[in-house]
Amino acid sequence: MQPISVIPPAQWLGLKENEPLIIAGPCSAETEAQVLATAHMLAKDKRVKAFRAGVWKPRTRPNSFEGVGLESLSWLQKVKQETGLPVATEIANAQHAEACLKAGIDILWIGARSTVNPFLVQEIADALQGTDVPVLIKNPINPDIELWIGAVERLQNAGLHKLVAVHRGFSSPIKGRYRNPPEWHIAIEMMRRIPGLPMICDPSHICGNTHLLLHVAQTAFDMKMDGLIIETHPNPKEAWSDAKQQVTPAELWDIFDSLVLRNSTINTEEFLNHLTALRRQIDLIDDRIIETFAERMDLVRQVGEYKRDHNVSILQIARWAEILEQRQRQGKRIGLPEHLVEDLFNLIHNSSISLQESIFRAAEVGK
């Protein structure tokens, strides 16, 4: 992929070195009074760098509150005038983008339901071409990193350079502790694939509740993400949308006070020497893992050829269940997390099945 040229938030919001980008405000702009009251409360804490509120709300069901619309853009203008906070809202099409540009909205974001659609992202990119408005790009609702990268590239190609990725979790059919499981490895891979692209975390949408917000926000900072966007409402119980995941301004201050910001590194000789020594040991172990895995796959290849020659099916479900159970017991005895062993051997097993499939297919082609 082509290198992404990004102007970081420090340059367009005046952040100090290592100061996080914090965006807060209600899920939805419900009334002018609610918007202004929330903004004035948030403006009291200088850690909040921008005010957010949803003007248009893409909802799953048609009878849900879908935002006030154009009228509420004027409320955001008043927030900016009265508090000095930059204002941000979500756009889902070119018409939204044009209306926000006309109203002088400072920061726009593309939501997860839009990022998943390249046509919509391109439409928005075309509408924003020739401007220098900052754009936040939330990850697509499904765990597809290529769609996320593609959205960034479309905006970059339109000449936009004030770009920030937003990690807000991914939809899952399994109802667990999170509304949208974070799948941290995808966010980490995004940071690896596009170095220099700022990334902030949206713990509100990841959690879907308030009791996990601090945990997720701290994890984001532990991953050295660049900030947070958190839904904040003066009276969450009466919120017209996503009431369960919004906190009051006072609760937001408590979260801020509890968060620990991490250093990227410590440039002392003692620290760097010790870290280098540990990493060398990891590199040696990784070398052995790669060599061992290659030996294992060679044995898998031999097994596949033997099955093929004797007309035996690739998948032996009883054998696979036995392997997984044995490895999990072994991992538990030496203190490895059960999910780590399961994930690792699922990956190994899938690779083994694919290799044996290729052996069978090659034999069919050669007939």
C-alpha positions in Angstrom: 0.0 0.0 0.0 1.0 3.6 -0.6 2.4 5.5 2.5 -0.2 7.4 4.4 0.7 11.1 5.0 -1.0 12.3 8.2 -1.1 15.5 10.1 -1.4 14.5 13.8 -4.0 16.0 16.2 -1.2 17.8 18.1 -0.8 20.1 15.1 -4.5 20.9 14.6 -5.7 20.9 18.2 -2.6 22.3 19.9 -2.0 19.2 22.1 1.1 19.1 24.3 3.6 16.3 23.8 2.0 12.9 24.7 -1.2 14.6 25.7 -4.2 12.4 24.7 -6.9 13.4 22.4 -10.1 13.3 24.5 -13.5 13.8 22.8 -16.6 13.6 24.9 -20.3 14.4 24.7 -23.7 12.8 24.4 -24.5 9.9 22.0 -27.2 12.1 20.5 -28.0 15.8 20.3 -31.5 15.6 21.8 -32.3 19.2 22.7 -30.5 22.5 22.5 -30.6 22.7 26.3 -29.2 19.2 26.8 -26.4 19.9 24.3 -25.3 23.2 25.8 -25.6 22.0 29.4 -23.4 19.0 28.7 -20.8 21.1 26.8 -20.5 23.7 29.5 -19.9 21.0 32.1 -17.3 19.2 30.0 -15.5 22.5 29.1 -14.7 22.9 32.8 -12.0 20.1 32.5 -9.2 21.1 30.1 -8.5 17.4 29.4 -11.5 17.4 27.1 -10.3 18.6 23.7 -13.5 18.4 21.6 -17.2 18.0 22.1 -19.1 15.3 20.3 -22.9 14.8 19.6 -24.7 12.7 17.1 -26.9 14.7 14.7 -27.9 11.8 12.5 -28.1 8.4 14.2 -28.0 5.3 12.0 -30.2 2.8 14.0 -30.9 -0.8 13.5 -34.7 -0.5 13.9 -36.7 2.2 12.0 -38.8 3.4 15.0 -35.8 4.2 17.1 -34.6 7.8 17.6 -32.5 8.7 14.6 -31.3 12.1 15.6 -32.8 15.6 15.3 -30.9 16.3 12.0 -30.0 19.6 10.4 -31.6 21.7 13.2 -29.1 20.4 15.8 -26.1 21.6 13.8 -26.9 25.1 15.0 -26.7 23.8 18.6 -23.2 22.6 18.0 -22.3 26.0 16.6 -23.5 27.5 19.9 -21.3 25.0 21.8 -18.3 26.2 19.9 -19.2 29.9 20.4 -20.0 29.6 24.1 -17.3 27.1 25.3 -14.5 27.4 22.7 -14.5 23.6 22.3 -14.2 22.2 18.7 -17.3 20.2 17.8 -17.6 16.8 16.2 -20.4 14.8 14.7 -21.0 11.7 12.5 -21.6 11.8 8.8 -23.0 8.9 6.8 -23.3 10.4 3.3 -22.2 13.3 1.1 -25.3 15.4 2.1 -24.3 15.2 5.7 -20.7 16.1 4.9 -21.8 19.2 2.9 -24.2 20.3 5.6 -21.4 20.0 8.3 -18.9 21.9 6.2 -21.5 24.7 5.6 -22.2 24.8 9.4 -18.4 25.0 10.3 -18.3 21.7 12.2 -14.7 21.2 13.2 -14.3 17.4 13.2 -16.3 14.7 11.3 -16.4 11.0 11.9 -17.4 8.1 9.7 -19.2 5.4 11.7 -18.8 1.7 11.7 -21.9 1.1 9.6 -20.6 3.5 6.9 -16.9 2.3 6.9 -18.1 -1.1 5.8 -19.5 0.4 2.6 -16.8 1.6 0.1 -19.4 3.4 -2.0 -20.4 5.5 1.0 -16.9 6.2 2.0 -16.0 7.3 -1.5 -19.0 9.5 -1.7 -18.0 11.2 1.5 -14.4 11.5 0.3 -15.5 13.2 -2.9 -17.7 15.6 -0.9 -14.8 16.5 1.4 -12.2 16.9 -1.4 -10.4 20.2 -1.3 -11.0 20.8 2.4 -8.7 20.2 5.4 -11.4 19.1 7.8 -10.2 16.4 10.3 -11.9 13.0 9.8 -12.1 10.2 12.3 -12.6 6.7 10.7 -14.2 4.1 12.9 -13.4 0.5 12.2 -16.0 -1.3 10.1 -18.7 -3.1 12.1 -17.4 -6.5 11.0 -13.7 -7.5 11.7 -12.3 -6.7 8.2 -9.1 -4.7 8.4 -8.9 -4.2 4.6 -12.2 -2.2 4.7 -10.7 -0.1 7.5 -7.5 0.5 5.6 -9.5 1.1 2.3 -11.5 3.9 4.0 -8.3 5.6 5.2 -6.9 5.4 1.7 -10.0 6.8 0.0 -9.9 9.9 2.2 -6.1 10.2 1.7 -6.6 10.0 -2.0 -9.1 12.9 -1.7 -6.4 15.1 -0.2 -7.4 14.7 3.4 -4.5 14.5 5.8 -6.0 15.2 9.3 -7.0 11.6 9.8 -7.5 9.5 12.9 -8.5 5.8 13.2 -11.1 5.0 15.9 -11.2 1.5 17.5 -14.8 0.9 18.6 -14.9 -2.9 18.6 -16.6 -5.4 16.2 -20.0 -6.9 16.0 -20.4 -10.4 17.2 -23.3 -12.9 17.2 -22.1 -14.1 20.6 -23.5 -12.1 23.5 -20.6 -11.7 26.0 -19.3 -9.1 28.4 -18.8 -6.6 25.6 -21.4 -5.0 23.2 -18.7 -5.0 20.5 -15.8 -7.2 21.4 -12.5 -5.2 21.1 -10.5 -7.7 19.1 -7.4 -5.8 20.1 -5.2 -7.7 17.7 -7.0 -6.1 14.7 -6.4 -2.6 16.1 -2.7 -3.5 16.7 -2.4 -4.8 13.1 -4.0 -1.6 11.9 -1.3 0.4 13.7 1.4 -1.9 12.3 0.0 -1.6 8.7 -0.3 2.2 8.8 2.5 3.5 11.1 2.0 7.1 12.0 -1.8 7.0 11.7 -3.2 8.2 15.1 -5.6 5.8 16.8 -8.1 6.6 19.5 -10.4 4.2 21.3 -14.2 4.3 21.7 -14.8 2.4 24.9 -18.5 3.4 25.0 -19.3 1.3 21.9 -16.9 -1.5 22.9 -18.5 -1.9 26.3 -22.2 -1.1 25.8 -22.1 -0.4 29.6 -20.4 1.8 32.0 -18.7 -0.6 34.4 -16.1 -1.8 31.9 -15.2 1.7 30.6 -12.2 2.2 32.8 -10.8 -1.2 32.0 -11.1 -0.7 28.2 -9.8 2.9 28.4 -6.8 1.8 30.4 -6.1 -1.1 28.0 -6.2 1.4 25.1 -3.6 3.6 26.8 -1.5 0.5 27.6 -1.5 -0.2 23.9 -0.2 3.4 23.4 -3.4 4.6 21.6 -3.6 8.3 21.2 -6.9 9.1 23.0 -10.5 8.3 23.7 -14.0 9.3 22.5 -16.5 8.7 25.3 -20.2 9.3 25.4 -21.2 11.6 28.2 -24.7 12.7 29.2 -25.9 14.9 32.1 -28.6 12.3 32.9 -27.8 9.0 31.2 -31.0 7.2 32.4 -33.0 9.7 30.4 -30.9 9.6 27.2 -32.8 9.0 24.0 -30.2 6.6 22.7 -27.6 4.2 24.1 -28.5 5.1 27.7 -26.6 2.2 29.2 -23.2 3.2 27.9 -23.1 6.9 28.7 -21.5 8.4 31.8 -22.1 11.7 33.6 -19.4 14.4 33.4 -18.5 13.6 37.1 -18.1 9.9 36.3 -15.9 10.9 33.3 -13.6 12.9 35.6 -13.3 9.8 37.9 -12.3 7.7 34.8 -9.7 10.3 33.8 -8.3 10.5 37.4 -7.9 6.7 37.4 -6.1 6.4 34.1 -2.4 5.8 33.9 -0.6 7.1 30.8 2.3 4.9 29.7 5.7 6.0 28.3 6.6 4.8 24.8 10.0 3.8 26.3 12.6 4.9 28.8 15.9 6.0 27.3 18.1 5.0 30.2 21.0 2.7 29.4 20.0 0.2 32.2 16.4 0.0 30.9 17.4 -0.4 27.3 20.1 -3.0 27.9 17.8 -5.1 30.1 14.9 -4.9 27.5 17.3 -5.8 24.7 18.5 -8.9 26.6 15.0 -10.1 27.2 14.1 -9.5 23.6 17.1 -11.5 22.4 15.8 -14.4 24.4 12.4 -14.1 22.9 14.0 -14.0 19.4 15.8 -17.3 20.1 12.6 -18.9 21.3 10.7 -17.6 18.3 13.4 -19.2 16.0 12.9 -22.5 17.7 9.1 -22.2 17.4 9.4 -21.5 13.6 11.8 -24.5 13.2 9.5 -26.8 15.3 6.4 -25.7 13.4 8.2 -26.4 10.1 9.0 -29.9 11.3 5.4 -30.4 12.4 4.0 -29.3 9.0 6.4 -31.7 7.3 4.9 -34.5 9.4 1.4 -33.2 8.5 2.3 -33.4 4.8 3.4 -37.0 5.3 0.1 -37.8 7.1 -1.8 -36.2 4.2 0.0 -38.2 1.6 -0.6 -41.4 3.6 -4.3 -40.7 3.9 -4.5 -39.8 0.2 -2.8 -43.1 -0.8 -5.1 -45.1 1.4 -8.3 -43.2 0.5 -8.9 -41.9 4.1 -10.7 -38.6 4.8 -8.7 -35.6 5.8 -10.6 -34.6 8.9 -10.4 -37.1 11.8 -12.7 -35.3 14.3 -12.0 -37.7 17.2 -8.3 -37.3 16.8 -8.6 -33.5 16.7 -10.8 -33.5 19.9 -8.2 -35.7 21.6 -5.3 -33.4 20.6 -7.1 -30.2 21.7 -8.1 -31.7 25.1 -4.6 -33.0 25.7 -2.9 -29.8 24.8 -5.2 -27.7 26.9 -4.6 -30.0 29.9 -0.8 -29.7 29.3 -1.1 -25.9 29.0 -3.1 -25.7 32.2 -0.5 -27.7 34.1 2.2 -25.1 33.2 0.0 -22.0 33.7 -0.9 -21.1 30.1 -4.4 -19.5 29.6 -6.8 -22.1 28.2 -8.0 -19.7 25.5 -4.4 -19.1 24.3 -3.8 -22.9 23.8 -7.2 -23.3 22.1 -6.6 -20.4 19.7 -3.1 -21.5 18.9 -4.0 -25.1 18.2 -7.1 -24.1 16.2 -4.8 -22.1 14.0 -2.3 -25.0 13.7 -5.1 -27.4 12.9 -6.7 -25.2 10.3 -3.3 -24.9 8.6 -2.8 -28.6 8.7 -6.2 -29.2 7.1 -5.4 -26.7 4.4 -2.1 -28.4 3.7 -3.8 -31.8 3.4 -6.5 -30.4 1.2 -3.8 -29.1 -1.2 -2.2 -32.6 -1.3 -5.6 -34.2 -2.1 -6.4 -31.6 -4.8 -2.9 -31.9 -6.4 -3.5 -35.7 -6.7 -6.9 -35.1 -8.4 -5.4 -32.6 -10.9 -2.7 -35.1 -11.7 -5.1 -37.9 -12.6 
